Amino acid sequence: MLTFFEKSVRAVIEELDTSERGLSTIDAEERLRQYGPNAIKVSRIPLWKKILEPLLNIFMLVLFIAAVISFYHGDIVDGIIILAIIGVSAGIHYIQRFSTERILRSLQKHTLQLVSTYRNGKTVQIDSTNLVIGDVIVINEGEKVPADARIIDVKNARVDESMLTGESNPISKQTDALHGKKQVFEQTNIVFQGSFVISGVITAVVIKTGNQTEFGQLAALTQNQDSSSPVQKKIDTLVTQIIAVVGAMSLVAFGLAILRDMEITEAIKFVLALAVSAAPESLPVAISVVLVFAMRRMTARKALVRNMNAIESVGTITTIATDKTGTLTKNQLTVQETWQPTDTRYSLAQILSRSITHSDSQTHDPLDTALKMYSETESTTPITTKALVSLPFDQAHSMSGNVWKQSGHFTLDLKGAPEVVLHHSDITANEHDVAIKILHKLTSQGYRVIAIASVVLDEPIKSFNDLPKKTKFEFVGFVAVADVLRPEAKRAISAALKAGVTVRMITGDHAETAFHIARELGMASTRDQVFDARHMNTMSDEELDHAIKNVRVFARVIPEHKFPT
């Protein structure tokens, strides 16, 4: 069965029983009742389970039995003390859990998002939670995608999907059907909930809502799974051993008491007293207090710990698997290097500034933001006039730019894909070879390279399609951009490695980009330490174990691969 990205726009609309003008109000209300609101629901832990959680372990069971024995033996004070210890330990757990969940609830509060939607053939604004399958929505630059949707019309749109795929570079979108199996980051005719449109306008029909979206399925993967921490397992093993030893000692003591003609009642009391005295009643409170102090210290460093078991597990870590985008890097593109031919007459910073879309509102494109910051820093002549025509990114031509009116003529200052710009540039074969070598050098360092050029026009154009076919560009140079590494990342990785903890990077980025960053951070030194996760689905478990034995970087990883199965 074909998936939505493999089907044409017409086929998708027919399958969803909708139209390019959207649903009627009656149909939308019926589907809302059928599918439910467009909200991600994560199953919650029942209250009774939360109450019993700190009490359901062998240690607490032993203490409870010790309290019962104390009451039976007549040691009321001892029994009360043991019950008080159980209560204090559980109370510390409840207070810490409540505090953490209160913070999480504040972080997870739903923010109202109004979405432009076609209803009854007209554009209306509705709450994103009321979207249903078959709704036709319009998403403009800077807006968040409210649901998974198949694109039916697009105007020079690019989308930031880094929070879903880990790919820091924006993805260009189109409407054509795709063929063959495609991963999330390859589905260029689909927009996914949680991503952001950074340029252009997208019209799309909703295909999935709520928990059925890619983002919703990730939420299902992250639901709590009951498992004891390594420390808790060791404590349970220790307590089991203590029970066995105390049980053996009690039998021996009981036998010796009988041999010495002690009354059976007195012998039982003696054995029970021995058993109670062997129980380490203060250990649960001591452990809880230590863990709470550890959680407080981590909170002070802006690390939120959901439960105390996580703190216990930290001490047994042997490998850290870390994401790249937003964790090791800031998810913020900046200009790293520039290059110009020696005989150019242009200022790269000046032409670059004239190729960027300047507006009163802040740009949502991270690339334009990076280039704008660089041009403002390096350019000596500020731009005081507005462009005559602004040409947004054109996917077919892989370029964007601005048309300017200057004394008696017009100029087009543009930026675009290096191969495309070089192909249209008026340069010699030798100059082309030199530029290609520089391009390969920059890309091998994991940089994204943008070419800058300028064109003199006889008359202004409204799109790149209006450019005469024989138009030759004046090549200005290259700008290399990359995501900024967090300054603390290298120190943290070095500290982990010195502590004997292996660090592995897991990212949706290209292998070359991931390798370059890993090398800068001291995580990898050779390319054979990088594994392309797209090969995982075709490998057996044995082949995979062998392939990743010495791997330190996993590239092109999809979200599902980041969770244990």
For each residue, the residues with C-beta under 8 A, 3 or more apart:
1:
2: 6 7
3: 6 7
4: 7 12 150 190 207
5: 150 177 178 182 187 189 190
6: 2 3 177 178 179
7: 2 3 4 11 12 15 150 177
8: 11 12 177
9: 12 13 150 151 152 175 177
10: 13 14
11: 7 8 14 15 177
12: 4 7 8 9 15 16 150 152 205 207
13: 9 10 16 18 19 20 152 205
14: 10 11 17
15: 7 11 12
16: 12 13 133 134 205 207
17: 14 134
18: 13 22 23 27 134 135 136 205
19: 13 22 136
20: 13 118 136 152
21: 118 121 136
22: 18 19 117 118 119 120 121 134 135 136
23: 18 27 28 31 118 119 132 134 135 136
24: 27 28 119 120
25: 28 29 119 120
26: 29 30
27: 18 23 24 30 31 134
28: 23 24 25 31 32 119 130 132 134 135
29: 25 26 32 33
30: 26 27 33 34
31: 23 27 28 34 35 132 133 134
32: 28 29 35 36 37 130 132
33: 29 30
34: 30 31
35: 31 32 132 133 209 210
36: 32 39 209 210
37: 32 129 130 209 210
38: 128 129 130 131 132 146 147 209 210
39: 36 110 129 210
40: 210 211 213 215 216 219
41: 210 211
42: 219 220 222 223
43: 223
44:
45: 49 50 53 224
46: 49 50
47: 50 51
48: 51 52
49: 45 46 52 53
50: 45 46 47 53 94 97
51: 47 48 55
52: 48 49 55 56
53: 45 49 50 56 93
54: 60 89 90 93 94
55: 51 52 60 64 86 90
56: 52 53 60
57: 60 61 228 232 235 236
58: 61 62 235 236 239 240 243
59: 62 63 235 236 239 283 284
60: 54 55 56 57 63 64 86 89 284
61: 57 58 64 65
62: 58 59 65 66 239 242 243 279
63: 59 60 66 67 82 85 86 279 281 284
64: 55 60 61 67 68 86
65: 61 62 68 69
66: 62 63 69 70 82 275 276 279 281
67: 63 64 70 71 79 82 83 86
68: 64 65 71 72 79
69: 65 66 72 73 272 275 276
70: 66 67 73 75 76 78 79 82 276
71: 67 68 74 75 76 79
72: 68 69 272
73: 69 70 269 272 273 276
74: 71
75: 70 71 78 79 273 276
76: 70 71 79 80
77: 80 81
78: 70 75 81 82 276
79: 67 68 70 71 75 76 82 83
80: 76 77 83 84
81: 77 78 84 85 281
82: 63 66 67 70 78 79 85 86 279 281
83: 67 79 80 86 87
84: 80 81 87 88
85: 63 81 82 88 89 281 282 284 285
86: 55 60 63 64 67 82 83 89 90 284
87: 83 84 90 91
88: 84 85 91 92 285 288
89: 54 60 85 86 92 93 284 285 288
90: 54 55 86 87 93 94
91: 87 88 94 95
92: 88 89 95 96 285 288 289 292
93: 53 54 89 90 96 97 288 308
94: 50 54 90 91 97 98
95: 91 92 98 99
96: 92 93 99 100 292 295 308
97: 50 93 94 100 101 307
98: 94 95 101 102
99: 95 96 102 103
100: 96 97 103 104 304 305 306 307
101: 97 98 104 105 306
102: 98 99 105 106
103: 99 100 106 107 304
104: 100 101 107 108 304 306
105: 101 102 108 109
106: 102 103 109
107: 103 104
108: 104 105
109: 105 106
110: 39 129
111:
112: 127
113: 127 128 144 146
114: 125 126 127 128
115: 125 126 127 128 131 137 139 146
116: 123 124 125 137 138 139 140
117: 22 123 124 125 126 131 135 136 137 138
118: 20 21 22 23 121 122 123 124 135 136 137 138
119: 22 23 24 25 28 122 124 126 135
120: 22 24 25
121: 21 22 118
122: 118 119
123: 116 117 118 138
124: 116 117 118 119
125: 114 115 116 117
126: 114 115 117 119 130 131
127: 112 113 114 115 130
128: 38 113 114 115 131 146 147
129: 37 38 39 110
130: 28 32 37 38 126 127
131: 38 115 117 126 128 135 137 146 147 206 209
132: 23 28 31 32 35 38 135 206 209
133: 16 31 35 206 207 208 209
134: 16 17 18 22 23 27 28 31 205 206
135: 18 22 23 28 117 118 119 131 132 147 205 206
136: 18 19 20 21 22 23 117 118 152 203 204 205 206
137: 115 116 117 118 131 146 147 149 203 204 205 206
138: 116 117 118 123 201 202 203
139: 115 116 143 145 146 191 197 201 202 203 204
140: 116 143 197 201
141: 197 198 199 200 201 364
142: 196 197 198 364
143: 139 140 196 197
144: 113 194 195 196
145: 139 149 159 191 192 193 194 195 196 197
146: 38 113 115 128 131 137 139 193
147: 38 128 131 135 137 193 206 207 208 209 213
148: 190 191 192 193 206 207 208 209 212 213 214
149: 137 145 190 191 204 205 206 207
150: 4 5 7 9 12 189 190 204 205 207
151: 9 154 173 174 175 189 190 191 202 203 204
152: 9 12 13 20 136 175 203 204 205
153: 175 202 203
154: 151 157 173 174 175 200 201 202 203
155: 200 201 202 392
156: 199 200 392 393 394 395
157: 154 172 173 197 199 200 201 202
158: 170 171 172 173 197 198 199 200 365 393
159: 145 170 171 173 191 195 196 197 198 202
160: 163 170 171 195 196 197 198 366
161: 164 165 167 171 184 185 192 195
162: 165 166 167 168 325 326 331 508
163: 160 194 195 326
164: 161 184 192 194 195 214 215 218 559
165: 161 162 184 185 508 558 559
166: 162 323 324 325 506 507 508 509 557
167: 161 162 171 185 325 508 509
168: 162 325 329 331 333 366 483 509
169: 367 448
170: 158 159 160 198 199 365 366 367
171: 158 159 160 161 167 185 188
172: 157 158 188 393 395
173: 151 154 157 158 159 188 189 191 200 202
174: 151 154 188 189 395
175: 9 151 152 153 154 189
176: 189
177: 5 6 7 8 9 11 189
178: 5 6 182 186 187 188 189
179: 6
180:
181:
182: 5 178 186 187
183: 186 187 534 556 558
184: 161 164 165 187 192 214 558 559
185: 161 165 167 171 508 556 558
186: 178 182 183
187: 5 178 182 183 184 190
188: 171 172 173 174 178
189: 5 150 151 173 174 175 176 177 178
190: 4 5 148 149 150 151 187 207
191: 139 145 148 149 151 159 173 195 197 202 204
192: 145 148 161 164 184 195 213 214 215
193: 145 146 147 148 208 213 214 215 216
194: 144 145 163 164 215
195: 144 145 159 160 161 163 164 191 192
196: 142 143 144 145 159 160 364
197: 139 140 141 142 143 145 157 158 159 160 191 200 201 202 364
198: 141 142 158 159 160 170 364 365 366
199: 141 156 157 158 170 364 365 392 393
200: 141 154 155 156 157 158 173 197 392 393
201: 138 139 140 141 154 155 157 197
202: 138 139 151 153 154 155 157 159 173 191 197
203: 136 137 138 139 151 152 153 154
204: 136 137 139 149 150 151 152 191
205: 12 13 16 18 134 135 136 137 149 150 152
206: 131 132 133 134 135 136 137 147 148 149 209
207: 4 12 16 133 147 148 149 150 190
208: 133 147 148 193 212 213 214 216
209: 35 36 37 38 131 132 133 147 148 206 212 213
210: 35 36 37 38 39 40 41 213 216
211: 40 41 216 217 219 220
212: 148 208 209 216 217
213: 40 147 148 192 193 208 209 210 216 217
214: 148 164 184 192 193 208 217 218 559
215: 40 164 192 193 194 218 219
216: 40 193 208 210 211 212 213 219 220
217: 211 212 213 214 220 221 560
218: 164 214 215 221 222 559
219: 40 42 211 215 216 222 223
220: 42 211 216 217 223
221: 217 218 559 560 563
222: 42 218 219 563
223: 42 43 219 220
224: 45
225:
226:
227:
228: 57 232 233 236 309
229: 232 233 309 310 312 313
230: 233 234 312 313 315 316
231: 234 235 312 313 315 316
232: 57 228 229 235 236 309 312
233: 228 229 230 236 237
234: 230 231 237 238
235: 57 58 59 231 232 238 239 283 287
236: 57 58 59 228 232 233 239 240
237: 233 234 240 241
238: 234 235 241 242
239: 58 59 62 235 236 242 243
240: 58 236 237 243 244
241: 237 238 244 245
242: 62 238 239 245 246 278 279 280
243: 58 62 239 240 246 247
244: 240 241 247 248
245: 241 242 248 249
246: 242 243 249 250 274 275 278
247: 243 244 250 251
248: 244 245 251 252
249: 245 246 252 253 274 278
250: 246 247 253 254 271 274 275
251: 247 248 254 255
252: 248 249 255 256
253: 249 250 256 257 270 271 274
254: 250 251 257 258 267 268 270 271
255: 251 252 258 259
256: 252 253 259 260
257: 253 254 260 262 266 267 270 271
258: 254 255 261 262 264 267
259: 255 256
260: 256 257
261: 258
262: 257 258 266 267 270
263: 266 267
264: 258 267 268
265: 268 269
266: 257 262 263 269 270
267: 254 257 258 262 263 264 270 271
268: 254 264 265 271 272
269: 73 265 266 272 273
270: 253 254 257 262 266 267 273 274
271: 250 253 254 257 267 268 274 275
272: 69 72 73 268 269 275 276
273: 73 75 269 270 276 277
274: 246 249 250 253 270 271 277 278
275: 66 69 246 250 271 272 278 279
276: 66 69 70 73 75 78 272 273 279
277: 273 274
278: 242 246 249 274 275
279: 62 63 66 82 242 275 276
280: 242 283
281: 63 66 81 82 85 284
282: 85 285 286
283: 59 235 280 286 287
284: 59 60 63 85 86 89 281 287 288
285: 85 88 89 92 282 288 289
286: 282 283 289 290
287: 235 283 284 290 291
288: 88 89 92 93 284 285 291 292 308
289: 92 285 286 292 293
290: 286 287 293 294
291: 287 288 294 295 308 311 312
292: 92 96 288 289 295 296 308
293: 289 290 296 297
294: 290 291 297 298 311
295: 96 291 292 298 299 305 308 311
296: 292 293 299 300
297: 293 294 300 301
298: 294 295 301 303 304 305 311
299: 295 296 302 303 304 305
300: 296 297
301: 297 298
302: 299
303: 298 299
304: 100 103 104 298 299
305: 100 295 298 299 308 310 311
306: 100 101 104 310
307: 97 100 310
308: 93 96 288 291 292 295 305 311 312
309: 228 229 232 312 313
310: 229 305 306 307 313 314
311: 291 294 295 298 305 308 314
312: 229 230 231 232 291 308 309 315 316
313: 229 230 231 309 310 316 317
314: 310 311 317
315: 230 231 312
316: 230 231 312 313
317: 313 314 320 501
318: 500 501 502
319: 501 502 503 504
320: 317 496 501 502 503 504
321: 504 505 506 562
322: 327 328 503 504 505 506
323: 166 326 327 328 505 506 507 562
324: 166 327 328 329 505 506 507 509 514 517
325: 162 166 167 168 329 331 483 507 508 509
326: 162 163 323 329 330 331
327: 322 323 324 486 489
328: 322 323 324 485 486 489 505 517 521
329: 168 324 325 326 332 483 484 485 486 489 517
330: 326 483 484 485 486
331: 162 168 325 326 366 483
332: 329 366 370 483 484
333: 168 366 367 369 370 448 481 482 483 484
334: 370 373 374 481 482 483 484
335: 338 370 371 373 374 479 480 481
336: 447 480 481 482
337: 442 447 479 480
338: 335 348 477 478 479 480
339: 438 442 477 478 480
340: 344 346 348 476 477 478
341: 344 427 431 434 435 475 477
342:
343:
344: 340 341 348 475 476 477
345:
346: 340 350 351 454 474 476 477
347: 350 351 379 380
348: 338 340 344 351 352 378 452 476 477 479
349: 352 353 374 375 378 379
350: 346 347 353 354 375 379 380 381
351: 346 347 348 354 355 413 452 453 454 476
352: 348 349 355 356 371 374 375 379 415 452 476 479
353: 349 350 356 372 375 376 379 383
354: 350 351 383 387 402 404 411 413
355: 351 352 371 400 401 402 413 414 415 452
356: 352 353 363 368 371 372 375 402 415
357: 363 368 390 392 400 402
358: 372 383 386 387 402
359: 363
360:
361:
362:
363: 356 357 359 368 369 372
364: 141 142 196 197 198 199
365: 158 170 198 199 368 369
366: 160 168 170 198 331 332 333 369 370
367: 169 170 333 370 371 448 450 481
368: 356 357 363 365 371 372
369: 333 363 365 366 372 373
370: 332 333 334 335 366 367 373 374 481
371: 335 352 355 356 367 368 374 375 415 450 479 481
372: 353 356 358 363 368 369 375 376
373: 334 335 369 370 376 377
374: 334 335 349 352 370 371 377 378 479
375: 349 350 352 353 356 371 372 378 379
376: 353 372 373 379
377: 373 374
378: 348 349 374 375
379: 347 349 350 352 353 375 376 382
380: 347 350
381: 350
382: 379
383: 353 354 358
384:
385: 404
386: 358
387: 354 358 390 402 403 404
388: 402 403 404 405 410 460
389: 402 403 460 461 462
390: 357 387 402 403
391: 394 399 400 401 402 403 412 414 461 463 464
392: 155 156 199 200 357 400
393: 156 158 172 199 200 399 400
394: 156 391 397 398 399 400 463 464
395: 156 172 174 398
396: 464
397: 394 416 420 464
398: 394 395 416 417 420
399: 391 393 394 414 415 416 417 420 421 464
400: 355 357 391 392 393 394 414 415 416
401: 355 391 412 413 414 415 416
402: 354 355 356 357 358 387 388 389 390 391 412 413 414
403: 387 388 389 390 391 410 411 412 457 460 461
404: 354 385 387 388 410 411 412 413
405: 388 410 460
406: 409 410 411
407:
408:
409: 406 456 457 458
410: 388 403 404 405 406 456 457 458 459 460
411: 354 403 404 406 454 455 456 457
412: 391 401 402 403 404 454 455 457 461 467
413: 351 354 355 401 402 404 452 453 454 455
414: 355 391 399 400 401 402 421 452 453 454 455 473
415: 352 355 356 371 399 400 401 421 450 451 452 453 479
416: 397 398 399 400 401 420 421 450 451 453
417: 398 399 420 421 451
418: 421 422 435 439 449 450 451 478
419: 422 423
420: 397 398 399 416 417 423 424 451
421: 399 414 415 416 417 418 424 425 451 452 453 473 475
422: 418 419 425 427 432 435 436 451 475
423: 419 420
424: 420 421 453 471 472 473
425: 421 422 432 453 472 473 474 475
426: 472 473 474 475
427: 341 422 431 432 435 475
428: 431 432
429: 432 433
430: 433 434
431: 341 427 428 434 435 475
432: 422 425 427 428 429 435 436
433: 429 430 436 437
434: 341 430 431 437 438
435: 341 418 422 427 431 432 438 439 475 478
436: 422 432 433 439 440
437: 433 434 440 441
438: 339 434 435 441 442 478
439: 418 435 436 442 443 449 478
440: 436 437 443 444
441: 437 438 444 445
442: 337 339 438 439 445 447 449 478 480
443: 439 440 446 447 449 512
444: 440 441 512 516
445: 441 442 480 516
446: 443 482 512 513 514 515 516 517
447: 336 337 442 443 480 481 482 516
448: 169 333 367 480 481 482 513
449: 418 439 442 443 478 479 480 481
450: 367 371 415 416 418 478 479 480 481
451: 415 416 417 418 420 421 422 475 477 478
452: 348 351 352 355 413 414 415 421 475 476 477 478 479
453: 351 413 414 415 416 421 424 425 473 474 475 476
454: 346 351 411 412 413 414 473 474 476
455: 411 412 413 414 467 471 472 473 474
456: 409 410 411 474
457: 403 409 410 411 412 460 461
458: 409 410
459: 410
460: 388 389 403 405 410 457
461: 389 391 403 412 457 464 466 467
462: 389 466
463: 391 394 466
464: 391 394 396 397 399 461 467
465:
466: 461 462 463
467: 412 455 461 464 471
468: 471
469:
470:
471: 424 455 467 468
472: 424 425 426 455
473: 414 421 424 425 426 453 454 455
474: 346 425 426 453 454 455 456
475: 341 344 421 422 425 426 427 431 435 451 452 453
476: 340 344 346 348 351 352 452 453 454
477: 338 339 340 341 344 346 348 451 452
478: 338 339 340 418 435 438 439 442 449 450 451 452
479: 335 337 338 348 352 371 374 415 449 450 452
480: 335 336 337 338 339 442 445 447 448 449 450
481: 333 334 335 336 367 370 371 447 448 449 450
482: 333 334 336 446 447 448 513 516
483: 168 325 329 330 331 332 333 334 517
484: 329 330 332 333 334
485: 328 329 330 489 490 517 520 521
486: 327 328 329 330 489
487: 490 491
488: 491 492
489: 327 328 329 485 486 492 493 521
490: 485 487 493 494 520 521 522
491: 487 488 494 495
492: 488 489 495 496
493: 489 490 496 497 503 521 522 523
494: 490 491 497 498 522
495: 491 492 498 499
496: 320 492 493 499 501 502 503
497: 493 494 500 501 502 503 522
498: 494 495
499: 495 496
500: 318 497
501: 317 318 319 320 496 497
502: 318 319 320 496 497 552
503: 319 320 322 493 496 497 523 552
504: 319 320 321 322 523 551 552 553 554
505: 321 322 323 324 328 514 517 518 521 523 524 552 553 554
506: 166 321 322 323 324 554 557 561 562
507: 166 323 324 325 514 553 554 555 557
508: 162 165 166 167 185 325 555 556 557 558
509: 166 167 168 324 325 513 514 517 555 556
510: 513 514 555 556
511: 514 515 527 530 532 553 555 556
512: 443 444 446 515 516
513: 446 448 482 509 510 516 517 555
514: 324 446 505 507 509 510 511 517 518 530 553 555
515: 446 511 512 518 519 524 527 529 530 553 555
516: 444 445 446 447 482 512 513 519 520
517: 324 328 329 446 483 485 505 509 513 514 520 521
518: 505 514 515 521 523 524 529 530 552 553
519: 515 516 522 523 524 525
520: 485 490 516 517
521: 328 485 489 490 493 505 517 518
522: 490 493 494 497 519
523: 493 503 504 505 518 519 552 553
524: 505 515 518 519 529 530 552 553
525: 519 529
526: 529
527: 511 515 530
528: 550
529: 515 518 524 525 526 550 551 552 553
530: 511 514 515 518 524 527 551 552 553 554 555
531: 535 547 548 551 553 554 555
532: 511 535 555 556
533: 536 554 555 556 557 558 561
534: 183 537 556
535: 531 532 538 539 547
536: 533 539 544 561
537: 534
538: 535
539: 535 536 543 544 547
540: 543 544
541: 544 545
542: 545 546
543: 539 540 546 547
544: 536 539 540 541 547 548
545: 541 542 548 549
546: 542 543 549
547: 531 535 539 543 544 551
548: 531 544 545 551 554
549: 545 546
550: 528 529
551: 504 529 530 531 547 548 554
552: 502 503 504 505 518 523 524 529 530
553: 504 505 507 511 514 515 518 523 524 529 530 531
554: 504 505 506 507 530 531 533 548 551 557 561
555: 507 508 509 510 511 513 514 515 530 531 532 533
556: 183 185 508 509 510 511 532 533 534
557: 166 506 507 508 533 554 561 562
558: 165 183 184 185 508 533 561
559: 164 165 184 214 218 221 562 563
560: 217 221 563
561: 506 533 536 554 557 558
562: 321 323 506 557 559
563: 221 222 559 560
564:
565:
